[in-house]
């Protein structure tokens, strides 16, 4: 009887200690839950101020103020360095001064809500997280790497294996026009959403492109 009891305990331990079967979707979901600790991206108005430097602006310091009201589908872009102030509402654009061009900065209305909305964007309509994922080390940190293929770009997302913090991401353009690699640092809660306090941008050859610092 004693040996049977030992066997029962061993079987119970084996069952309870067996690692769970992780999937890429579950990893993405846990990453979303980490970053949306107190709120949901699509129910919030988020105000951000960035200090940005990049090779695209000759490394000048740009102060960028963003307002993203995802519930009302509104986006406001104010670049103090360039003197650009634009508002996008329900597909219409308002330029607040002569130096602001709705056409030239239409990319901003898509770029910033996506970049700062990760990882809520994992579950946008029509988006599918691929089944395959890997375990790697990025900047000496253990991460899961999950993948999403968009129409024009392939994206990899680096998710910390312990906390599920989004450590960074990489995208590669399908027309062979390059891509970029981004590493996140720090964390700050903005209206219930956990945002990285710093993003460092590189090209695919790891040449530094610029940094964004959240104030």
PyMOL CGO cylinders between C-alpha atoms (Angstrom):
from pymol import cmd
from pymol.cgo import CYLINDER

trace = [
    CYLINDER, 0.00, 0.00, 0.00, 2.87, 2.32, 0.82, 0.3, 1, 1, 1, 1, 1, 1,
    CYLINDER, 2.87, 2.32, 0.82, 4.38, 1.85, -2.65, 0.3, 1, 1, 1, 1, 1, 1,
    CYLINDER, 4.38, 1.85, -2.65, 1.01, 2.52, -4.26, 0.3, 1, 1, 1, 1, 1, 1,
    CYLINDER, 1.01, 2.52, -4.26, 0.73, 5.77, -2.30, 0.3, 1, 1, 1, 1, 1, 1,
    CYLINDER, 0.73, 5.77, -2.30, 4.17, 6.82, -3.52, 0.3, 1, 1, 1, 1, 1, 1,
    CYLINDER, 4.17, 6.82, -3.52, 3.15, 6.07, -7.10, 0.3, 1, 1, 1, 1, 1, 1,
    CYLINDER, 3.15, 6.07, -7.10, -0.03, 8.14, -6.69, 0.3, 1, 1, 1, 1, 1, 1,
    CYLINDER, -0.03, 8.14, -6.69, 1.95, 11.10, -5.32, 0.3, 1, 1, 1, 1, 1, 1,
    CYLINDER, 1.95, 11.10, -5.32, 4.46, 10.81, -8.18, 0.3, 1, 1, 1, 1, 1, 1,
    CYLINDER, 4.46, 10.81, -8.18, 1.72, 10.77, -10.80, 0.3, 1, 1, 1, 1, 1, 1,
    CYLINDER, 1.72, 10.77, -10.80, 0.01, 13.77, -9.18, 0.3, 1, 1, 1, 1, 1, 1,
    CYLINDER, 0.01, 13.77, -9.18, 3.30, 15.69, -9.17, 0.3, 1, 1, 1, 1, 1, 1,
    CYLINDER, 3.30, 15.69, -9.17, 3.96, 14.78, -12.78, 0.3, 1, 1, 1, 1, 1, 1,
    CYLINDER, 3.96, 14.78, -12.78, 0.55, 16.09, -13.84, 0.3, 1, 1, 1, 1, 1, 1,
    CYLINDER, 0.55, 16.09, -13.84, 0.80, 19.31, -11.85, 0.3, 1, 1, 1, 1, 1, 1,
    CYLINDER, 0.80, 19.31, -11.85, 4.38, 20.05, -12.87, 0.3, 1, 1, 1, 1, 1, 1,
    CYLINDER, 4.38, 20.05, -12.87, 3.92, 19.46, -16.60, 0.3, 1, 1, 1, 1, 1, 1,
    CYLINDER, 3.92, 19.46, -16.60, 4.38, 22.78, -18.43, 0.3, 1, 1, 1, 1, 1, 1,
    CYLINDER, 4.38, 22.78, -18.43, 1.26, 24.14, -20.08, 0.3, 1, 1, 1, 1, 1, 1,
    CYLINDER, 1.26, 24.14, -20.08, 0.93, 23.90, -23.82, 0.3, 1, 1, 1, 1, 1, 1,
    CYLINDER, 0.93, 23.90, -23.82, 1.59, 27.45, -24.91, 0.3, 1, 1, 1, 1, 1, 1,
    CYLINDER, 1.59, 27.45, -24.91, 0.32, 28.69, -28.25, 0.3, 1, 1, 1, 1, 1, 1,
    CYLINDER, 0.32, 28.69, -28.25, 1.24, 31.84, -30.15, 0.3, 1, 1, 1, 1, 1, 1,
    CYLINDER, 1.24, 31.84, -30.15, -2.28, 33.21, -29.61, 0.3, 1, 1, 1, 1, 1, 1,
    CYLINDER, -2.28, 33.21, -29.61, -2.02, 32.63, -25.85, 0.3, 1, 1, 1, 1, 1, 1,
    CYLINDER, -2.02, 32.63, -25.85, 1.36, 34.42, -25.79, 0.3, 1, 1, 1, 1, 1, 1,
    CYLINDER, 1.36, 34.42, -25.79, -0.17, 37.35, -27.70, 0.3, 1, 1, 1, 1, 1, 1,
    CYLINDER, -0.17, 37.35, -27.70, -3.14, 37.43, -25.33, 0.3, 1, 1, 1, 1, 1, 1,
    CYLINDER, -3.14, 37.43, -25.33, -0.92, 37.52, -22.24, 0.3, 1, 1, 1, 1, 1, 1,
    CYLINDER, -0.92, 37.52, -22.24, 1.14, 40.31, -23.79, 0.3, 1, 1, 1, 1, 1, 1,
    CYLINDER, 1.14, 40.31, -23.79, -2.06, 42.27, -24.39, 0.3, 1, 1, 1, 1, 1, 1,
    CYLINDER, -2.06, 42.27, -24.39, -3.17, 41.66, -20.81, 0.3, 1, 1, 1, 1, 1, 1,
    CYLINDER, -3.17, 41.66, -20.81, 0.18, 42.88, -19.46, 0.3, 1, 1, 1, 1, 1, 1,
    CYLINDER, 0.18, 42.88, -19.46, 0.00, 46.14, -21.38, 0.3, 1, 1, 1, 1, 1, 1,
    CYLINDER, 0.00, 46.14, -21.38, -3.71, 46.70, -20.73, 0.3, 1, 1, 1, 1, 1, 1,
    CYLINDER, -3.71, 46.70, -20.73, -3.57, 46.28, -16.97, 0.3, 1, 1, 1, 1, 1, 1,
    CYLINDER, -3.57, 46.28, -16.97, -6.08, 48.99, -16.16, 0.3, 1, 1, 1, 1, 1, 1,
    CYLINDER, -6.08, 48.99, -16.16, -7.90, 49.67, -19.39, 0.3, 1, 1, 1, 1, 1, 1,
    CYLINDER, -7.90, 49.67, -19.39, -8.54, 48.79, -23.01, 0.3, 1, 1, 1, 1, 1, 1,
    CYLINDER, -8.54, 48.79, -23.01, -6.83, 50.54, -25.89, 0.3, 1, 1, 1, 1, 1, 1,
    CYLINDER, -6.83, 50.54, -25.89, -10.01, 50.85, -27.95, 0.3, 1, 1, 1, 1, 1, 1,
    CYLINDER, -10.01, 50.85, -27.95, -12.00, 52.42, -25.10, 0.3, 1, 1, 1, 1, 1, 1,
    CYLINDER, -12.00, 52.42, -25.10, -9.47, 55.11, -24.24, 0.3, 1, 1, 1, 1, 1, 1,
    CYLINDER, -9.47, 55.11, -24.24, -8.32, 58.54, -25.30, 0.3, 1, 1, 1, 1, 1, 1,
    CYLINDER, -8.32, 58.54, -25.30, -4.54, 58.54, -25.00, 0.3, 1, 1, 1, 1, 1, 1,
    CYLINDER, -4.54, 58.54, -25.00, -2.36, 61.66, -24.89, 0.3, 1, 1, 1, 1, 1, 1,
    CYLINDER, -2.36, 61.66, -24.89, 1.37, 61.23, -25.49, 0.3, 1, 1, 1, 1, 1, 1,
    CYLINDER, 1.37, 61.23, -25.49, 4.33, 63.59, -25.77, 0.3, 1, 1, 1, 1, 1, 1,
    CYLINDER, 4.33, 63.59, -25.77, 7.47, 62.23, -27.40, 0.3, 1, 1, 1, 1, 1, 1,
    CYLINDER, 7.47, 62.23, -27.40, 11.00, 63.53, -27.69, 0.3, 1, 1, 1, 1, 1, 1,
    CYLINDER, 11.00, 63.53, -27.69, 12.19, 62.10, -30.98, 0.3, 1, 1, 1, 1, 1, 1,
    CYLINDER, 12.19, 62.10, -30.98, 15.54, 62.12, -32.77, 0.3, 1, 1, 1, 1, 1, 1,
    CYLINDER, 15.54, 62.12, -32.77, 16.20, 60.34, -36.05, 0.3, 1, 1, 1, 1, 1, 1,
    CYLINDER, 16.20, 60.34, -36.05, 18.42, 60.33, -39.10, 0.3, 1, 1, 1, 1, 1, 1,
    CYLINDER, 18.42, 60.33, -39.10, 15.33, 61.31, -41.11, 0.3, 1, 1, 1, 1, 1, 1,
    CYLINDER, 15.33, 61.31, -41.11, 15.33, 64.73, -39.45, 0.3, 1, 1, 1, 1, 1, 1,
    CYLINDER, 15.33, 64.73, -39.45, 19.13, 65.14, -39.28, 0.3, 1, 1, 1, 1, 1, 1,
    CYLINDER, 19.13, 65.14, -39.28, 19.00, 64.09, -35.59, 0.3, 1, 1, 1, 1, 1, 1,
    CYLINDER, 19.00, 64.09, -35.59, 17.26, 67.30, -34.62, 0.3, 1, 1, 1, 1, 1, 1,
    CYLINDER, 17.26, 67.30, -34.62, 15.22, 67.04, -31.43, 0.3, 1, 1, 1, 1, 1, 1,
    CYLINDER, 15.22, 67.04, -31.43, 11.52, 66.94, -32.27, 0.3, 1, 1, 1, 1, 1, 1,
    CYLINDER, 11.52, 66.94, -32.27, 8.75, 67.34, -29.70, 0.3, 1, 1, 1, 1, 1, 1,
    CYLINDER, 8.75, 67.34, -29.70, 5.70, 65.41, -30.91, 0.3, 1, 1, 1, 1, 1, 1,
    CYLINDER, 5.70, 65.41, -30.91, 2.31, 65.57, -29.20, 0.3, 1, 1, 1, 1, 1, 1,
    CYLINDER, 2.31, 65.57, -29.20, -0.24, 62.89, -30.04, 0.3, 1, 1, 1, 1, 1, 1,
    CYLINDER, -0.24, 62.89, -30.04, -3.90, 62.51, -29.20, 0.3, 1, 1, 1, 1, 1, 1,
    CYLINDER, -3.90, 62.51, -29.20, -5.49, 59.18, -30.08, 0.3, 1, 1, 1, 1, 1, 1,
    CYLINDER, -5.49, 59.18, -30.08, -9.18, 58.70, -29.35, 0.3, 1, 1, 1, 1, 1, 1,
    CYLINDER, -9.18, 58.70, -29.35, -9.70, 55.16, -30.55, 0.3, 1, 1, 1, 1, 1, 1,
    CYLINDER, -9.70, 55.16, -30.55, -13.36, 55.00, -29.59, 0.3, 1, 1, 1, 1, 1, 1,
    CYLINDER, -13.36, 55.00, -29.59, -14.21, 58.04, -31.73, 0.3, 1, 1, 1, 1, 1, 1,
    CYLINDER, -14.21, 58.04, -31.73, -11.62, 57.26, -34.44, 0.3, 1, 1, 1, 1, 1, 1,
    CYLINDER, -11.62, 57.26, -34.44, -9.82, 60.56, -33.94, 0.3, 1, 1, 1, 1, 1, 1,
    CYLINDER, -9.82, 60.56, -33.94, -6.10, 61.31, -34.22, 0.3, 1, 1, 1, 1, 1, 1,
    CYLINDER, -6.10, 61.31, -34.22, -4.21, 64.54, -33.64, 0.3, 1, 1, 1, 1, 1, 1,
    CYLINDER, -4.21, 64.54, -33.64, -0.57, 65.08, -34.59, 0.3, 1, 1, 1, 1, 1, 1,
    CYLINDER, -0.57, 65.08, -34.59, 1.36, 68.15, -33.40, 0.3, 1, 1, 1, 1, 1, 1,
    CYLINDER, 1.36, 68.15, -33.40, 5.06, 68.34, -34.24, 0.3, 1, 1, 1, 1, 1, 1,
    CYLINDER, 5.06, 68.34, -34.24, 6.39, 71.45, -32.52, 0.3, 1, 1, 1, 1, 1, 1,
    CYLINDER, 6.39, 71.45, -32.52, 9.77, 71.35, -34.26, 0.3, 1, 1, 1, 1, 1, 1,
    CYLINDER, 9.77, 71.35, -34.26, 8.28, 71.20, -37.76, 0.3, 1, 1, 1, 1, 1, 1,
    CYLINDER, 8.28, 71.20, -37.76, 5.32, 73.42, -36.95, 0.3, 1, 1, 1, 1, 1, 1,
    CYLINDER, 5.32, 73.42, -36.95, 2.89, 70.74, -38.13, 0.3, 1, 1, 1, 1, 1, 1,
    CYLINDER, 2.89, 70.74, -38.13, -0.52, 70.47, -36.49, 0.3, 1, 1, 1, 1, 1, 1,
    CYLINDER, -0.52, 70.47, -36.49, -3.13, 68.13, -38.00, 0.3, 1, 1, 1, 1, 1, 1,
    CYLINDER, -3.13, 68.13, -38.00, -6.36, 66.49, -36.87, 0.3, 1, 1, 1, 1, 1, 1,
    CYLINDER, -6.36, 66.49, -36.87, -7.96, 63.44, -38.47, 0.3, 1, 1, 1, 1, 1, 1,
    CYLINDER, -7.96, 63.44, -38.47, -11.63, 62.76, -37.70, 0.3, 1, 1, 1, 1, 1, 1,
    CYLINDER, -11.63, 62.76, -37.70, -13.73, 60.07, -39.39, 0.3, 1, 1, 1, 1, 1, 1,
    CYLINDER, -13.73, 60.07, -39.39, -11.65, 60.13, -42.55, 0.3, 1, 1, 1, 1, 1, 1,
    CYLINDER, -11.65, 60.13, -42.55, -11.45, 63.95, -42.78, 0.3, 1, 1, 1, 1, 1, 1,
    CYLINDER, -11.45, 63.95, -42.78, -8.32, 65.98, -42.06, 0.3, 1, 1, 1, 1, 1, 1,
    CYLINDER, -8.32, 65.98, -42.06, -7.98, 69.50, -40.66, 0.3, 1, 1, 1, 1, 1, 1,
    CYLINDER, -7.98, 69.50, -40.66, -4.72, 71.43, -41.08, 0.3, 1, 1, 1, 1, 1, 1,
    CYLINDER, -4.72, 71.43, -41.08, -4.23, 74.06, -38.38, 0.3, 1, 1, 1, 1, 1, 1,
    CYLINDER, -4.23, 74.06, -38.38, -1.62, 76.13, -40.22, 0.3, 1, 1, 1, 1, 1, 1,
    CYLINDER, -1.62, 76.13, -40.22, -0.07, 76.65, -43.63, 0.3, 1, 1, 1, 1, 1, 1,
    CYLINDER, -0.07, 76.65, -43.63, 2.94, 74.40, -42.91, 0.3, 1, 1, 1, 1, 1, 1,
    CYLINDER, 2.94, 74.40, -42.91, 0.68, 71.40, -42.23, 0.3, 1, 1, 1, 1, 1, 1,
    CYLINDER, 0.68, 71.40, -42.23, -0.11, 69.10, -45.13, 0.3, 1, 1, 1, 1, 1, 1,
    CYLINDER, -0.11, 69.10, -45.13, -2.78, 66.44, -44.68, 0.3, 1, 1, 1, 1, 1, 1,
    CYLINDER, -2.78, 66.44, -44.68, -1.41, 64.51, -47.64, 0.3, 1, 1, 1, 1, 1, 1,
    CYLINDER, -1.41, 64.51, -47.64, 2.23, 64.59, -46.53, 0.3, 1, 1, 1, 1, 1, 1,
    CYLINDER, 2.23, 64.59, -46.53, 1.45, 63.40, -43.01, 0.3, 1, 1, 1, 1, 1, 1,
    CYLINDER, 1.45, 63.40, -43.01, -1.31, 60.89, -43.69, 0.3, 1, 1, 1, 1, 1, 1,
    CYLINDER, -1.31, 60.89, -43.69, 1.23, 58.19, -42.78, 0.3, 1, 1, 1, 1, 1, 1,
    CYLINDER, 1.23, 58.19, -42.78, 1.33, 59.57, -39.22, 0.3, 1, 1, 1, 1, 1, 1,
    CYLINDER, 1.33, 59.57, -39.22, -2.39, 58.88, -38.71, 0.3, 1, 1, 1, 1, 1, 1,
    CYLINDER, -2.39, 58.88, -38.71, -1.71, 55.19, -39.38, 0.3, 1, 1, 1, 1, 1, 1,
    CYLINDER, -1.71, 55.19, -39.38, 1.81, 54.81, -38.00, 0.3, 1, 1, 1, 1, 1, 1,
    CYLINDER, 1.81, 54.81, -38.00, 1.45, 56.19, -34.47, 0.3, 1, 1, 1, 1, 1, 1,
    CYLINDER, 1.45, 56.19, -34.47, -1.86, 54.51, -33.53, 0.3, 1, 1, 1, 1, 1, 1,
    CYLINDER, -1.86, 54.51, -33.53, -0.42, 51.19, -34.67, 0.3, 1, 1, 1, 1, 1, 1,
    CYLINDER, -0.42, 51.19, -34.67, 2.98, 51.49, -33.00, 0.3, 1, 1, 1, 1, 1, 1,
    CYLINDER, 2.98, 51.49, -33.00, 1.59, 52.73, -29.70, 0.3, 1, 1, 1, 1, 1, 1,
    CYLINDER, 1.59, 52.73, -29.70, -1.40, 50.37, -29.90, 0.3, 1, 1, 1, 1, 1, 1,
    CYLINDER, -1.40, 50.37, -29.90, 0.70, 47.22, -29.98, 0.3, 1, 1, 1, 1, 1, 1,
    CYLINDER, 0.70, 47.22, -29.98, -0.16, 44.66, -28.65, 0.3, 1, 1, 1, 1, 1, 1,
    CYLINDER, -0.16, 44.66, -28.65, -3.90, 45.39, -28.87, 0.3, 1, 1, 1, 1, 1, 1,
    CYLINDER, -3.90, 45.39, -28.87, -3.37, 45.25, -32.63, 0.3, 1, 1, 1, 1, 1, 1,
    CYLINDER, -3.37, 45.25, -32.63, -2.67, 41.51, -32.38, 0.3, 1, 1, 1, 1, 1, 1,
    CYLINDER, -2.67, 41.51, -32.38, -6.43, 40.99, -32.37, 0.3, 1, 1, 1, 1, 1, 1,
    CYLINDER, -6.43, 40.99, -32.37, -7.66, 43.54, -34.90, 0.3, 1, 1, 1, 1, 1, 1,
    CYLINDER, -7.66, 43.54, -34.90, -10.25, 42.22, -37.40, 0.3, 1, 1, 1, 1, 1, 1,
    CYLINDER, -10.25, 42.22, -37.40, -8.57, 40.28, -40.17, 0.3, 1, 1, 1, 1, 1, 1,
    CYLINDER, -8.57, 40.28, -40.17, -5.26, 39.95, -38.29, 0.3, 1, 1, 1, 1, 1, 1,
    CYLINDER, -5.26, 39.95, -38.29, -4.06, 36.42, -37.60, 0.3, 1, 1, 1, 1, 1, 1,
    CYLINDER, -4.06, 36.42, -37.60, -1.19, 35.51, -35.30, 0.3, 1, 1, 1, 1, 1, 1,
    CYLINDER, -1.19, 35.51, -35.30, 0.69, 32.67, -36.98, 0.3, 1, 1, 1, 1, 1, 1,
    CYLINDER, 0.69, 32.67, -36.98, 0.76, 29.30, -35.23, 0.3, 1, 1, 1, 1, 1, 1,
    CYLINDER, 0.76, 29.30, -35.23, 4.55, 28.97, -35.14, 0.3, 1, 1, 1, 1, 1, 1,
    CYLINDER, 4.55, 28.97, -35.14, 6.57, 30.74, -32.44, 0.3, 1, 1, 1, 1, 1, 1,
    CYLINDER, 6.57, 30.74, -32.44, 10.14, 30.50, -31.17, 0.3, 1, 1, 1, 1, 1, 1,
    CYLINDER, 10.14, 30.50, -31.17, 12.05, 30.96, -27.94, 0.3, 1, 1, 1, 1, 1, 1,
    CYLINDER, 12.05, 30.96, -27.94, 15.06, 33.23, -28.33, 0.3, 1, 1, 1, 1, 1, 1,
    CYLINDER, 15.06, 33.23, -28.33, 17.23, 35.71, -26.45, 0.3, 1, 1, 1, 1, 1, 1,
    CYLINDER, 17.23, 35.71, -26.45, 16.98, 39.37, -27.46, 0.3, 1, 1, 1, 1, 1, 1,
    CYLINDER, 16.98, 39.37, -27.46, 19.47, 41.70, -25.75, 0.3, 1, 1, 1, 1, 1, 1,
    CYLINDER, 19.47, 41.70, -25.75, 20.15, 38.83, -23.32, 0.3, 1, 1, 1, 1, 1, 1,
    CYLINDER, 20.15, 38.83, -23.32, 16.46, 38.65, -22.37, 0.3, 1, 1, 1, 1, 1, 1,
    CYLINDER, 16.46, 38.65, -22.37, 14.44, 35.45, -22.89, 0.3, 1, 1, 1, 1, 1, 1,
    CYLINDER, 14.44, 35.45, -22.89, 11.60, 36.12, -25.31, 0.3, 1, 1, 1, 1, 1, 1,
    CYLINDER, 11.60, 36.12, -25.31, 8.93, 34.39, -27.31, 0.3, 1, 1, 1, 1, 1, 1,
    CYLINDER, 8.93, 34.39, -27.31, 8.89, 35.45, -30.95, 0.3, 1, 1, 1, 1, 1, 1,
    CYLINDER, 8.89, 35.45, -30.95, 5.45, 35.49, -32.57, 0.3, 1, 1, 1, 1, 1, 1,
    CYLINDER, 5.45, 35.49, -32.57, 4.67, 36.38, -36.17, 0.3, 1, 1, 1, 1, 1, 1,
    CYLINDER, 4.67, 36.38, -36.17, 2.02, 38.27, -38.13, 0.3, 1, 1, 1, 1, 1, 1,
    CYLINDER, 2.02, 38.27, -38.13, 1.99, 38.57, -41.93, 0.3, 1, 1, 1, 1, 1, 1,
    CYLINDER, 1.99, 38.57, -41.93, 0.31, 41.71, -43.23, 0.3, 1, 1, 1, 1, 1, 1,
    CYLINDER, 0.31, 41.71, -43.23, -0.35, 42.49, -46.86, 0.3, 1, 1, 1, 1, 1, 1,
    CYLINDER, -0.35, 42.49, -46.86, 2.87, 44.45, -47.39, 0.3, 1, 1, 1, 1, 1, 1,
    CYLINDER, 2.87, 44.45, -47.39, 5.03, 43.51, -44.39, 0.3, 1, 1, 1, 1, 1, 1,
    CYLINDER, 5.03, 43.51, -44.39, 6.03, 40.59, -42.20, 0.3, 1, 1, 1, 1, 1, 1,
    CYLINDER, 6.03, 40.59, -42.20, 6.27, 41.36, -38.48, 0.3, 1, 1, 1, 1, 1, 1,
    CYLINDER, 6.27, 41.36, -38.48, 8.03, 39.56, -35.62, 0.3, 1, 1, 1, 1, 1, 1,
    CYLINDER, 8.03, 39.56, -35.62, 7.22, 40.52, -32.01, 0.3, 1, 1, 1, 1, 1, 1,
    CYLINDER, 7.22, 40.52, -32.01, 9.57, 39.88, -29.08, 0.3, 1, 1, 1, 1, 1, 1,
    CYLINDER, 9.57, 39.88, -29.08, 7.61, 39.10, -25.91, 0.3, 1, 1, 1, 1, 1, 1,
    CYLINDER, 7.61, 39.10, -25.91, 9.34, 38.57, -22.58, 0.3, 1, 1, 1, 1, 1, 1,
    CYLINDER, 9.34, 38.57, -22.58, 8.91, 34.95, -21.46, 0.3, 1, 1, 1, 1, 1, 1,
    CYLINDER, 8.91, 34.95, -21.46, 8.49, 35.90, -17.81, 0.3, 1, 1, 1, 1, 1, 1,
    CYLINDER, 8.49, 35.90, -17.81, 6.49, 39.14, -17.72, 0.3, 1, 1, 1, 1, 1, 1,
    CYLINDER, 6.49, 39.14, -17.72, 5.01, 39.16, -21.28, 0.3, 1, 1, 1, 1, 1, 1,
    CYLINDER, 5.01, 39.16, -21.28, 6.26, 42.74, -21.73, 0.3, 1, 1, 1, 1, 1, 1,
    CYLINDER, 6.26, 42.74, -21.73, 6.76, 43.60, -25.40, 0.3, 1, 1, 1, 1, 1, 1,
    CYLINDER, 6.76, 43.60, -25.40, 10.55, 43.88, -25.65, 0.3, 1, 1, 1, 1, 1, 1,
    CYLINDER, 10.55, 43.88, -25.65, 10.47, 44.96, -29.28, 0.3, 1, 1, 1, 1, 1, 1,
    CYLINDER, 10.47, 44.96, -29.28, 9.59, 44.02, -32.83, 0.3, 1, 1, 1, 1, 1, 1,
    CYLINDER, 9.59, 44.02, -32.83, 10.89, 43.74, -36.38, 0.3, 1, 1, 1, 1, 1, 1,
    CYLINDER, 10.89, 43.74, -36.38, 9.17, 44.33, -39.70, 0.3, 1, 1, 1, 1, 1, 1,
    CYLINDER, 9.17, 44.33, -39.70, 10.38, 43.48, -43.19, 0.3, 1, 1, 1, 1, 1, 1,
    CYLINDER, 10.38, 43.48, -43.19, 8.77, 44.87, -46.31, 0.3, 1, 1, 1, 1, 1, 1,
    CYLINDER, 8.77, 44.87, -46.31, 7.69, 42.28, -48.85, 0.3, 1, 1, 1, 1, 1, 1,
    CYLINDER, 7.69, 42.28, -48.85, 8.83, 44.37, -51.83, 0.3, 1, 1, 1, 1, 1, 1,
    CYLINDER, 8.83, 44.37, -51.83, 12.48, 44.15, -50.70, 0.3, 1, 1, 1, 1, 1, 1,
    CYLINDER, 12.48, 44.15, -50.70, 12.54, 47.81, -49.57, 0.3, 1, 1, 1, 1, 1, 1,
    CYLINDER, 12.54, 47.81, -49.57, 14.07, 46.92, -46.23, 0.3, 1, 1, 1, 1, 1, 1,
    CYLINDER, 14.07, 46.92, -46.23, 12.58, 47.08, -42.78, 0.3, 1, 1, 1, 1, 1, 1,
    CYLINDER, 12.58, 47.08, -42.78, 13.37, 48.07, -39.20, 0.3, 1, 1, 1, 1, 1, 1,
    CYLINDER, 13.37, 48.07, -39.20, 14.10, 46.58, -35.79, 0.3, 1, 1, 1, 1, 1, 1,
    CYLINDER, 14.10, 46.58, -35.79, 12.87, 48.27, -32.62, 0.3, 1, 1, 1, 1, 1, 1,
    CYLINDER, 12.87, 48.27, -32.62, 13.76, 47.63, -28.98, 0.3, 1, 1, 1, 1, 1, 1,
    CYLINDER, 13.76, 47.63, -28.98, 11.62, 48.91, -26.11, 0.3, 1, 1, 1, 1, 1, 1,
    CYLINDER, 11.62, 48.91, -26.11, 12.89, 50.03, -22.72, 0.3, 1, 1, 1, 1, 1, 1,
    CYLINDER, 12.89, 50.03, -22.72, 11.09, 50.89, -19.48, 0.3, 1, 1, 1, 1, 1, 1,
    CYLINDER, 11.09, 50.89, -19.48, 7.38, 51.13, -18.77, 0.3, 1, 1, 1, 1, 1, 1,
    CYLINDER, 7.38, 51.13, -18.77, 4.94, 53.92, -17.96, 0.3, 1, 1, 1, 1, 1, 1,
    CYLINDER, 4.94, 53.92, -17.96, 1.19, 53.66, -17.46, 0.3, 1, 1, 1, 1, 1, 1,
    CYLINDER, 1.19, 53.66, -17.46, -0.76, 56.16, -19.57, 0.3, 1, 1, 1, 1, 1, 1,
    CYLINDER, -0.76, 56.16, -19.57, -4.51, 56.16, -19.00, 0.3, 1, 1, 1, 1, 1, 1,
    CYLINDER, -4.51, 56.16, -19.00, -4.46, 52.50, -17.99, 0.3, 1, 1, 1, 1, 1, 1,
    CYLINDER, -4.46, 52.50, -17.99, -2.16, 51.38, -20.83, 0.3, 1, 1, 1, 1, 1, 1,
    CYLINDER, -2.16, 51.38, -20.83, 1.44, 50.29, -20.13, 0.3, 1, 1, 1, 1, 1, 1,
    CYLINDER, 1.44, 50.29, -20.13, 3.69, 52.06, -22.65, 0.3, 1, 1, 1, 1, 1, 1,
    CYLINDER, 3.69, 52.06, -22.65, 7.46, 51.75, -23.18, 0.3, 1, 1, 1, 1, 1, 1,
    CYLINDER, 7.46, 51.75, -23.18, 9.31, 54.85, -22.04, 0.3, 1, 1, 1, 1, 1, 1,
    CYLINDER, 9.31, 54.85, -22.04, 11.90, 54.55, -24.79, 0.3, 1, 1, 1, 1, 1, 1,
    CYLINDER, 11.90, 54.55, -24.79, 12.05, 53.04, -28.26, 0.3, 1, 1, 1, 1, 1, 1,
    CYLINDER, 12.05, 53.04, -28.26, 15.31, 52.57, -30.15, 0.3, 1, 1, 1, 1, 1, 1,
    CYLINDER, 15.31, 52.57, -30.15, 15.05, 52.13, -33.92, 0.3, 1, 1, 1, 1, 1, 1,
    CYLINDER, 15.05, 52.13, -33.92, 17.54, 50.32, -36.20, 0.3, 1, 1, 1, 1, 1, 1,
    CYLINDER, 17.54, 50.32, -36.20, 17.60, 49.26, -39.81, 0.3, 1, 1, 1, 1, 1, 1,
    CYLINDER, 17.60, 49.26, -39.81, 17.98, 45.57, -40.64, 0.3, 1, 1, 1, 1, 1, 1,
    CYLINDER, 17.98, 45.57, -40.64, 21.78, 45.93, -40.56, 0.3, 1, 1, 1, 1, 1, 1,
    CYLINDER, 21.78, 45.93, -40.56, 21.53, 47.28, -37.00, 0.3, 1, 1, 1, 1, 1, 1,
    CYLINDER, 21.53, 47.28, -37.00, 22.44, 50.82, -38.00, 0.3, 1, 1, 1, 1, 1, 1,
    CYLINDER, 22.44, 50.82, -38.00, 20.90, 53.25, -35.50, 0.3, 1, 1, 1, 1, 1, 1,
    CYLINDER, 20.90, 53.25, -35.50, 18.01, 55.21, -37.02, 0.3, 1, 1, 1, 1, 1, 1,
    CYLINDER, 18.01, 55.21, -37.02, 16.69, 57.08, -34.00, 0.3, 1, 1, 1, 1, 1, 1,
    CYLINDER, 16.69, 57.08, -34.00, 15.01, 57.10, -30.61, 0.3, 1, 1, 1, 1, 1, 1,
    CYLINDER, 15.01, 57.10, -30.61, 11.62, 58.03, -29.20, 0.3, 1, 1, 1, 1, 1, 1,
    CYLINDER, 11.62, 58.03, -29.20, 11.36, 58.93, -25.51, 0.3, 1, 1, 1, 1, 1, 1,
    CYLINDER, 11.36, 58.93, -25.51, 7.96, 59.14, -23.84, 0.3, 1, 1, 1, 1, 1, 1,
    CYLINDER, 7.96, 59.14, -23.84, 7.68, 62.12, -21.48, 0.3, 1, 1, 1, 1, 1, 1,
]
cmd.load_cgo(trace, "trace")
